[in-house]
Amino acid sequence: MIKQKNTPGQLLGKGLFWFLVILILLYTLFPFYWAITSSLKTENQIIRPLNSVLPPNLNLQNFRAVFQNPGFTGALANSAFVSVSSVLVALVVGSFAAYALGRIQFRGRTVMLYLVLAMTIFPQISILSGLFAIVRDLGVFQSLSALVLTYPLLTLPFTAWTLTTFFRQLPGELEQAALVDGATPFQTFYMILLPLTAPAMVTTGLLAFISAWNEYLFALTFANFPDVRTVPVAIALFSGQVARQEPIAEIMAASVVVTIPLIALVLIFQRRIVEGLTAGAVKG
């Protein structure tokens, strides 16, 4: 078989395509690369006018200072607890809501679905004063319970909306066969339909975890005491081990440490994430 040569136009198109790919990769990866290199430098090396792209040597002092800071390690544990709790609440409540909105016919279902979507439109600052009054009246102000109570307002609408699409795409014959075999609607939900939405659950759960892990405004307002701070607030108020105003190198090291769990989760669940993002893209 004679291999067809590419025309000049095709070569130009391929070259432009790979140029755009490389440009996008540089644009997205360079900030994280800069954070890593900055975390390996000393403060004096960072503030130099002509700062080098590569660190002169591997300096792990910033990482040691970060992990020796009890406020930061405690904030890691607080963020993990709050994020996991928020994800569990969002997935449990969101899956029930998605099953009702996607599989059950009732009047006003479409209106309710768009109301759920509309909840994601309002900025956090617009509901902050009302939430502050609720948190204070419930007696959970300056506690992790306040964050577990308020974070689902950010993660639950997206979770319910996304899972509704997946539940709606499941074949109705599966549900009918389960009911004919004597299964209750709840058994049909958690034994038949819910396992089929595992890719969507992983995808939405990971996105909800990232949203809760990186959330700053609610954490700063509702839980700003040193023993209940989350990672974003702890980094913003990071003072380091040495008396100086802005320990940039230690802040960069803390940012790298905080990003590693997110990267690890994406690598672990990457197959499920791809399945969740591509499910329903092709209909038979």
N, C-alpha and C positions, 0 to 999 in steps of 0.2 A: 504494500500500500504506500503510495506516494504521500508524504507529509506535506500538507498545504502550508505555504509560507504566509506569515502574517503580513498584511499590507501596512504601509506607513501609518495609515489612520488607526488601525488596530493596535499597533505598537505604541502610538501616542496615547490611545485610550488606556492601555494597560499601565503605561508609565504614569499617567495622571492619577489612575486609581491607586497605585501603590504609593505615590507621593502623598495623596490624601490620607491613606491608612497610616503611614509613618507620621504624618503631621498630627493626626488625632491621637496616636499613641504618645507622642512627645507631649502634647498638650495635657493629656489626662494623667500620665505617669510622672512627669517631671516634678510636680509639687511634692509627691510622696518621696521621690528620690532626693529632692532637696531637703526634706525633713530628716531623712536618714543620714545624709552627709552632715547636716548641721548638728544632729544629735551626737556625732562622733568628734565634734570639735570643741575647743574650749571657748569661753566667752570672748576672750581677746581675739581669737581667730575669726569669730563671727562678725564682730563689729569693725573689722578692718575695712577700709574703703574698697580695696581690690580683693574681694573674697574669692578664693579659688573654688572651682566646682567640686574638685576631689579633696577629701580631707588629707592633711599631711601625714597623719598616722591614726591608728585605731585607738580612740580614747573612750573607754567604757565608764569613765567616772560619772558621766551624767546619768547613765542607767543605774549605777549603784546609788547615786544620790536620790533618784526617784523612788527606788524600792526601799530605801531607808527612811523615806518620809511616811510616817504612819497615816497621815491624812490622805495620801494618794492610794495606798494599799486598801485602806478602809473604803475609799470611794469606789475602787474597783469592785469590791464585794457588794457594796450598795447598788451599783449599776447593774451587776449581774442579777441580783435578786429582783430588782424592780423590772428589768427588761424581761426576764423569764416569766415573772408573774403576769406582766402585761400581755405577753404573747399567749400564755395559756388562757387568760380571760378572753382575749380577742378571738382565738381559734375556737374555743368552746361556744361562746355566745354567737360568734360570727357564723359558725357552721350550722347551728340551729336556725338562725335567721335566714341564711342562704338556702337551706332546705325548704323553709316555708315560702320564701319569695320565689324560688326556682321551680318547686314541684307542686305546690298547692295552689289551686285556683280559688281566689276570693276577690271580692270587690275592693278596689282601691290598691291592688297590689303594685301596679305600675307607679301610682302616685307615691306610695311608700318607698319604693325602690329609688325613685329620684330624690326623695327627701333624704334618704341615706347618703346619696351622692352629694347632695347640697351641703351636708355637714362638713365635707372636706374643703368647701370653698372659703369658709370664714377663717380669717387669720387668728392665731392664738391670742393675740393681744386683745381682740374684740370680746372674748369670753373670759378674760383673766379676772376681771373684777367680780363677776358673778361666781366663778369657781372659788375665788378667795373667800367669799362670804359662806359658801357651802362647806368648804374645807374647815373654816373656823368654827362654824356652828356644829359640825360633826365631831369636833374635838380631836382632829387628826393633823392639825397644823404643826409644821416642823417635825414630821415623821415620814417614814417611808410609806406608810399607809396612804398618805395624801397623794403620793405619786402613783401608787398602784390603783388608786381610785380615779385619778384624772387622766393617766396615759391612755387608757382604752378609748377616750374621746378622740384621740389622734389615730389610733391603729384600727379600731373596730369598724368605722365606716368603709375604709378601703378593703378590709378583710371581707366584710359581708358582701360588698359589691362584687369583688373578684370571685368569691366562691359561688355566688348566685349564678354567674355565667357557667361555671363548671357543672353545677348541679342541674342546670337547665339542659345541658348538652348530653346528659346521661340517657341511655335508651330507656323508654318507659316500660319496655317488656321486662326488664329486670325487676322493677318494682312490682309489676303485676304478677310475675311468677312467684315472687316471695310471698305476696299476699295470698295467692292461691294455695301455697304450701303451708299456710297457717301462721306465718310470721305477723307480728303486730307492726303497726307503722313505725314504732320506735326501733324494733329489731331490724326492720328493713333499712332504716336510716343508718344505724351504727354498724351493722353486720354486712350490708350489701353495698350501699351507696357511699358511705364514708371512706372505706378503703380504696375505692376507685378514684377518689379525689386526693389521694396522698401527694401526688406531685404539686397540685395546687396548694395544699396545706403547707407543704415545705416552702414553696415560693412566697406565699403571703406571710407565713410565719417568720421567715428570714427578713423580709422587708419590714415587718412590724418590729422585729428585734432591733434592726438598724435604726429605725425611727426612735424607739424608746432609748436605745443606747446613746444616741447623739442629742437627745432633747435637752434644751438648756433653759428656756424661759420658765416653764413650770417648776423645774428643779430649783432654779434660783429663787423663785417666789415662795414655794410651799415647803422647801426643805433645805434651808441655808445654814443650819447649825453644822458645826464641824463633824459631828459623828453621823450625820445623815446625808451628807453631800454626795452627789453623784460625780462621775468622772468629768463631764464638761465643766461643771462648776468648780471642781477642785483644780483643774488645769487653769481656768480663768483667774483663780485666786492663788495660784501657785507662788510660793515665796522661796522655795528652795532651802538648802542648808546654810547658805551664806547670806548675810544681810545685804541684799541688793534689791532693787525695785523690779527688774525684769530679767530673770534668769532664762534667757532665750534658749540656750542650749539644753537646759533641763526641761523646758516646756516642749521642745522638739522631741526629746527622748520620751517624755510622757505621751506625746501624741502618737509616736510610733508604737509604743506599748499598747495603747488603746486601740489602734487600728489592727493589730495582729489577730485578735479573736475574730473580728469580722472577716478578714481574709481567710482564716482557717475554716470558718463555717461555710463560706462560699466554695472553697476547695473540697470540703467533705461532701456537701450536698449538691455539687455542680450538676450531676446527672439528673437528679430530681428537679433542679431548678430549670434545666433545659426542657425537660418533659413538661413541666408546668407552664413554661412560657410558650411552648409550641403546641400544646394540646388544643384541639379544636381548630387549628389553623387550616387543616385539610379535612373536608367532610367526604365520607364515602357515599 
